[in-house]
Amino acid sequence: MSAAFSSVRAVCHPGSFAGEKRGPPATAASGKFASGFLGSSGKVWFGALPAYVRAAPSARRRGSFSVVAVSDVVKEKKPKRSSSPPDLLVTKEEGLELYEDMVLGRTFEDMCAQMYYRGKMFGFVHLYNGQEAVSTGFIKLLKQEDCVVSTYRDHVHALSKGVSSRAVMSELFGKTTGCCRGQGGSMHMFSKEHNLLGGFAFIGEGIPIATGAAFTSKYRREVLKEADCDHVTVAFFGDGTCNNGQFYECLNMAALWKLPIVFVVENNLWAIGMSHLRATSDPQIWKKGPAFGMPGVHVDGMDVLKVREVAKEAIGRARRGEGPTLVECETYRFRGHSLADPDELRDPAEKAHYAARDPIVALKKYIRENNLASEAELKAIDKKIDEVIEDAVEFADASPPPSRSQLLENVFADPKGFGIGPDGRYRCEDPKFTEGTAHV
Amino acid sequence: MMRFQGYTTAAKEMTVREALNSVLDEEMSADPRVFLMGEEVGEYQGAYKVSKGLLQKFGPERVVDTPITEAGFTGIGVGAAYYGLRPVVEFMTFNFAMQAIDHIINSAAKTNYMSAGNISVPIVFRGPNGAAAGVGAQHSHCYAAWYGSCPGLKVLVPYSSEDARGLLKAAIRDPDPVVFLENELMYGERFPVSAEALDSSFCLPIGKAKIEREGKDVTITAFSKMVGLSLEAAEILAKEGISAEVINLRSIRPLDRSTINASVRKTNRLVTVEEGFPQHGVGAEIGMSIVEDSFGYLDAPIERITGADVPMPYAANLERMALPQIEDIVRAAKRVCYRSVPMAATA
């Protein structure tokens, strides 16, 4: 069974895609990253993989090879599809859903920047502008019970997963109506209802957490016998994290125990001011998957439809119990690392190159070219999102800050810290339990 | 309620190791969400044989042998706790837990607070803590003070088999992260266990100390192995006319300040005993608690007996000097008992 990604082939009909472009597209050329792996290579691999993308030989039968850039929707300049109604990658509803989600993410982050400079938001704020295709591409395929684990750049993951803009904005303002009652902040978004398991400040910290959530899914199915528990976990993290020990520890254990997890690398080429190429001995992160026995996939992270195709397969694999996948999304953050980062080290030419590949513009172009929706409908979505964000800001502004008594709350789930008694109830709730002298 | 250690009504004796094993067995049988994870817990039957027989009984999905990846598997345990299971993560010793301390503190202890109650973390981190015999500096560190300073954690330190049973059950049933500090040299110690303690729903309260021996002249607080030394010291002191009250802390966090203060208000003198390093140690915290709440009751300065302020040496004689011995406790107790006399003379 050598084709774990075969369903991708089934979806992508030859007529829809660019034909025979070989090698890196011209747009990827830039002094800093002349090696062609960066930038979509714009070709669907239907069978024989070129040598450089074939995985290291592995004893495992399944899932030990890599695929490069599945589809090539946006980059196509010649209108090859004009002859007959193409098989589109998305329906109108799906397309508009993706568009709306990405616009929500972008507008929200822009508003965060404004609010930060007006002093309403403080501390460390890391914005996601430019990377929306990754969040939308993956998270919109998940169910509510699936888990998402993120890093400090987590606002848009929270929004895509379903946390309301009001709750996220209030949290950022430090108000008690925030999703974590103002106790977490920008870097620590948690939501039990939407299964967003954080929000972590330390890079690499979320990866074992995500692996643990995937372990729980498998445990529930196999040990607790919840036969329909096929929940998948998606872990998002950056290129800098891929040099961290915990990343490798978890690739090992996830593959060893065939856990239902997708490791998504948001490779935006920069870890604060450290270029990925300066920090990594082998910058091709997708290659590290096969070394541990799972497929490693590289995809153009500026194109939501491509990301979505890869995500469908990776999430499907996990749901079917075939194990983990490592997906490297080549993407870019339009702003600095955080709002405090002067962002002086990045080459303006590089920024311009990626700005030209803005995922929202690209999706809009796809929708319009394929007549999935009218300009008016897209504008209506833009307007609606503007109103949602305005409302979120007003709500957050009007919300009260936490009361003084909230300082000491929620340290423990156990209300007073005395544990659970033999009868299974909290000891502090037993009226006969008093503090005071120990039992002798 | 059983009195004292129930010597006269003890149903049987049990080693600390057997006590811990019995708790893991009972709790895993009672709740299928409880599972054990760590190095050598399965096929090797546990590095110190605490998990003996569990793999055979519960299978490899519930007794999970991990690769040597503390940061990774501790994080996996925390993630499993976030999403609904009740893991027990075993560290071969708490020295190795330093490779995972980010997860213990940042993703376990702080999460209920950061998420304002959204995500609770019902996890237990357990394993041997403190000095063993001749294992050198990197294997002998006591972490009670480190974990005891962190809000969001509960830190338990059993001494006897009954402590081990009651506190580990309380820890596993608890909805919060618990650091359970055992002691390798105590695993083989045998203690009488009352019938009540053998019951499968026996739990001890977290945050309550136990008065192991009542007395009226000096209070000695200790935890883990040092409780045994303190009790022996109390015997020696009794022969010299000093009646020592020995408190087994059982819980470093929350610390049972009310019990300790009540005892010192009765005896007016305090000696704290611990194995760990002196600076910022458990004794420092207890001393300050007395100064804050019971200063007027003290008849002598507080004494703390701790391990020496050096990394643990290897040579047997040096190691003995680096750890508290019974004589040290006896001498300290005598000092606090006589010290008030010269001060009154100069007043």
Interface residues (C-beta under 8 A of the other chain):
Chain A: C147 V149 C179 C180 R181 G182 Q183 G184 G185 H188 F190 S191 K192 N195 L197 G198 G199 F200 A201 F202 E205 I207 P208 I209 A210 T211 G212 A213 A214 F215 T216 S217 Y219 R220 E222 V223 L224 G245 Q246 E249 C250 N252 M253 L256 E409 N410 V411 F412 A413 D414 G417 F418 G419 I420 G421 P422 D423 G424 R427 F433 E435 G436 T437 A438 H439 V440
Chain B: M1 R3 F4 P32 R33 F35 E61 R62 T66 P67 T69 A71 G72 F73 T74 G75 I76 G77 V78 G79 A80 A81 Y82 Y83 G84 L85 D102 H103 N106 S107 T111 N112 Y113 M114 S115 A116 G117 N118 I119 S120 V121 P122 P151 G152 K154 A170 A171 R173 D174 P175 D176 D199 S201 F202 C203 P205 I206 G207 K208 A209 K210 I211 E214 I247 P254 D256 S258 T259 A262
